[in-house]
Amino acid sequence: MIRDLCIIFILTSSVFLFGTGNDRLFHIQLNAGIDVKSCHDRFFNEPYWEDETVNMGYSTSIEVVNQGKYFDIGVGVEYQLEREIENGNGAKFNFIPIYSLWRITIIPAQTRELEAIAHVGYPIFNFNEEYLDGNYYSSGTLYWATGLSLVLGQKIVMQALYKENRANVDYLGTSAQVKNSHITLSLGLRL
């Protein structure tokens, strides 16, 4: 799975770096968002799972995009600030996804555009001792997101994205799959 993601990332990066033509334009996009409606699931080898609610969180990201007339491709990194599990006795965690992105313009216009967005990448998974203490091994497996953005004046970007981070944790002979999903509402600036 991780190998497949690396291949996708390398292919996307190659197209991004070398697929430039005369009608292409690079830009950087900075985003700041609020992560709402978050759900944190842990599936264990034994036949049980935990479904937990997570307090609201915040995210920042930077993206470098090779912009075409109707289709854009790029790479990005997002820092999802530490967030706390409700009734989790102080258990906190965060993800740092590194991703490739694709955008397609659905409604083009001079003053505003509507875009469909997709992200695929690899998340780095971190947590505190209240989440899990002792000897453990954790690794991210998959990050993906999809949603819409409204671009105003080709500079200001309002986005609504559904995001999902997945990871594995091996702890005392037991392994768990972690899935954290949330909706992000963000405001961005294209430079």
C-alpha positions in Angstrom: 0.0 0.0 0.0 2.7 2.5 1.0 4.7 1.4 -2.1 1.7 2.2 -4.3 1.3 5.6 -2.7 5.0 6.4 -3.4 4.5 5.4 -7.0 1.5 7.6 -7.3 3.4 10.5 -5.7 6.4 10.0 -7.9 4.3 9.9 -11.1 2.3 12.9 -10.0 5.5 14.8 -9.1 7.0 14.0 -12.5 4.0 15.3 -14.4 4.0 18.3 -12.1 7.7 19.1 -12.6 8.1 18.1 -16.3 4.7 18.5 -17.8 4.8 22.2 -18.1 3.7 23.8 -21.4 3.3 27.3 -22.6 -0.2 27.5 -21.2 0.9 26.4 -17.7 1.4 28.6 -14.6 2.8 27.8 -11.2 1.3 29.2 -8.0 1.5 28.6 -4.3 -1.6 28.3 -2.2 -1.7 28.8 1.6 -4.7 27.5 3.5 -6.0 27.7 7.1 -9.0 25.7 8.1 -11.3 24.5 10.8 -11.8 20.7 11.1 -15.4 19.9 12.1 -17.5 16.8 12.4 -14.6 14.5 13.3 -14.8 10.8 13.9 -11.9 8.6 15.2 -12.2 4.8 14.8 -9.8 2.1 16.0 -10.2 -1.4 14.7 -8.3 -4.1 16.6 -7.3 -7.6 15.7 -9.7 -8.9 18.2 -13.3 -8.5 17.1 -14.0 -5.1 18.5 -13.6 -1.5 17.6 -13.8 2.0 19.2 -15.7 4.8 17.6 -14.8 8.1 19.2 -15.8 11.7 18.7 -13.0 14.3 18.4 -13.1 17.9 19.4 -12.8 20.6 16.7 -9.3 21.1 15.3 -7.4 23.4 13.1 -5.2 22.8 10.0 -2.8 24.8 7.9 -1.4 23.7 4.5 0.8 24.9 1.7 0.4 23.7 -1.9 2.5 24.2 -5.0 0.4 23.8 -8.1 1.0 23.6 -11.8 -2.1 25.4 -13.2 -3.6 24.7 -16.6 -6.6 26.2 -18.2 -9.1 23.7 -16.7 -7.0 21.1 -14.9 -4.4 21.6 -12.2 -1.9 19.2 -10.6 0.4 19.7 -7.6 1.8 18.7 -4.3 1.1 19.8 -0.8 1.7 19.3 2.9 -0.8 19.9 5.7 -0.2 20.2 9.5 -3.3 19.1 11.4 -2.8 20.7 14.8 -3.1 18.4 17.8 -6.7 17.6 18.7 -8.3 15.8 21.7 -10.6 12.8 21.8 -13.8 13.7 23.7 -14.0 11.8 27.0 -10.5 10.4 26.2 -8.8 11.4 29.5 -6.5 13.8 27.6 -5.8 11.6 24.7 -4.5 13.8 21.8 -3.2 13.1 18.3 -2.5 14.7 15.0 -1.7 13.9 11.4 0.7 15.5 8.9 -0.3 14.4 5.4 2.0 14.8 2.4 -0.1 14.6 -0.8 -0.5 15.0 -4.5 -3.5 17.0 -5.6 -5.7 17.3 -8.7 -8.2 20.1 -9.4 -10.6 20.5 -12.3 -12.5 23.7 -13.0 -16.3 22.9 -13.1 -17.6 26.4 -13.7 -15.0 28.9 -15.2 -15.6 32.6 -14.9 -13.6 35.8 -14.7 -14.4 36.8 -11.1 -15.2 33.3 -9.6 -14.6 29.7 -10.4 -15.9 26.4 -8.9 -13.4 23.6 -8.7 -13.6 19.9 -7.8 -10.5 18.8 -5.7 -8.9 15.4 -4.9 -5.9 14.7 -2.7 -4.1 11.3 -2.3 -1.0 10.9 -0.1 0.7 9.6 3.0 0.0 10.8 6.6 2.5 11.0 9.4 0.6 9.9 12.7 1.6 11.3 16.1 -0.1 11.0 19.5 0.5 11.6 23.2 1.0 9.1 26.1 -2.7 9.4 27.1 -3.6 8.1 23.7 -1.2 5.2 24.0 1.9 4.7 26.1 4.6 2.1 26.3 6.3 0.3 23.4 4.5 0.8 20.1 5.1 1.2 16.4 2.9 3.5 14.3 2.8 4.2 10.6 0.5 6.1 8.3 -1.0 4.2 5.5 -3.3 6.5 3.4 -4.6 10.1 3.3 -7.3 11.1 0.8 -9.6 14.0 0.5 -12.3 15.3 -1.9 -14.4 18.4 -2.1 -15.1 21.7 -3.7 -13.5 25.1 -3.8 -14.8 28.5 -4.8 -12.2 30.9 -6.1 -12.9 34.6 -5.9 -10.9 37.0 -8.1 -8.3 34.2 -8.8 -6.8 34.9 -5.3 -9.2 34.1 -2.5 -10.2 30.4 -2.1 -13.0 29.0 0.1 -12.9 25.2 0.4 -15.0 22.4 1.8 -13.3 19.0 1.9 -14.0 15.6 3.3 -10.7 14.2 4.6 -9.7 10.8 5.8 -6.4 9.7 7.5 -5.5 6.1 8.0 -2.7 4.5 10.1 -1.6 1.3 11.8 -0.5 0.9 15.4 1.3 -2.2 16.7 1.1 -2.3 20.5 2.0 -5.2 22.9 1.3 -7.9 20.2 -1.9 -6.3 19.2 -2.4 -4.3 16.0 -5.0 -1.7 15.3 -6.1 0.2 12.2 -6.8 3.8 12.8 -9.2 5.9 10.7 -9.8 9.5 11.4 -12.3 11.4 9.2 -13.5 15.0 9.3 -14.8 17.8 7.2 -12.5 20.9 6.8 -13.8 24.4 6.0 -10.9 26.5 5.0 -9.9 29.9 3.6 -6.9 30.1 1.2 -4.8 32.6 -0.7 -3.2 32.0 -4.1 0.1 33.7 -4.6 
